[in-house]
Amino acid sequence: MGYFILPIDLIPDLLPGGYTDDFSGLFGALVTVSMFIDEEVKLNAKDRIRIWVGASAISDTDSVDDKLNKKTDQDEQEDKDKDK
């Protein structure tokens, strides 16, 4: 992630479309991090949110998880239907 603060990165950023390399690096980092988020990490994050913000914020994270799980389930069902 140090690439984003290197002075050499400033030169391409001044050109048209210069932020493309930054966006691709950020996208790669987000994909890499998301591969390591499992149920244990989610539970630890919810515990930390409960401590910092309060239990009322947990319902928001639960609704996001439900939507993501529903989307994943739909995608898996579509894949199964295609295989038939």
C-alpha positions in Angstrom: 0.0 0.0 0.0 3.0 2.2 0.2 2.7 2.6 -3.6 -0.1 5.2 -3.0 2.2 7.6 -1.1 5.4 7.2 -3.3 6.4 10.5 -5.1 6.8 8.6 -8.3 3.1 7.8 -8.3 2.3 11.5 -8.6 3.5 11.8 -12.2 0.9 9.4 -13.8 -1.9 10.9 -11.6 -1.5 14.2 -13.3 -2.2 12.7 -16.8 -5.7 12.0 -18.1 -6.8 8.6 -16.7 -3.9 8.7 -14.3 -5.8 7.3 -11.3 -6.5 4.0 -13.1 -3.4 2.4 -11.6 -4.4 3.6 -8.1 -7.9 2.1 -8.5 -6.6 -1.2 -9.8 -4.2 -1.4 -6.8 -7.0 -0.6 -4.4 -9.3 -3.2 -6.0 -6.6 -5.9 -5.8 -6.1 -5.1 -2.1 -9.8 -5.3 -1.4 -10.2 -8.6 -3.2 -7.2 -10.0 -1.3 -8.5 -8.9 2.1 -12.0 -10.1 1.3 -10.7 -13.7 0.7 -9.7 -13.9 4.4 -13.0 -12.7 5.9 -14.7 -15.8 7.4 -17.4 -16.2 10.1 -14.8 -15.9 12.9 -13.6 -12.6 11.6 -17.3 -11.4 11.2 -18.0 -12.4 14.8 -14.9 -10.7 16.1 -15.9 -7.5 14.2 -19.5 -7.6 15.6 -18.1 -8.0 19.1 -15.8 -5.0 18.6 -18.7 -2.9 17.1 -20.9 -3.9 20.1 -18.2 -2.6 22.4 -17.5 0.7 20.5 -20.9 1.7 19.3 -23.5 -0.4 21.1 -25.7 -3.3 20.4 -28.1 -1.3 18.2 -25.5 -1.2 15.4 -25.4 -5.0 15.2 -28.8 -5.1 13.5 -27.4 -3.0 10.6 -24.5 -5.5 10.1 -26.9 -8.4 10.3 -29.1 -6.9 7.6 -26.1 -6.5 5.3 -25.0 -10.1 6.0 -28.5 -11.3 5.2 -28.5 -9.5 1.9 -25.1 -10.7 1.0 -26.0 -14.3 1.9 -29.2 -14.1 -0.1 -27.3 -12.8 -3.1 -24.8 -15.6 -2.8 -27.5 -18.2 -2.5 -29.2 -16.9 -5.6 -26.0 -17.0 -7.5 -25.3 -20.6 -6.5 -28.9 -21.6 -7.5 -28.4 -20.0 -10.9 -25.1 -21.8 -11.4 -26.9 -25.1 -10.5 -29.7 -24.3 -13.0 -27.2 -23.7 -15.8 -25.5 -27.0 -15.2 -28.7 -28.9 -15.7 
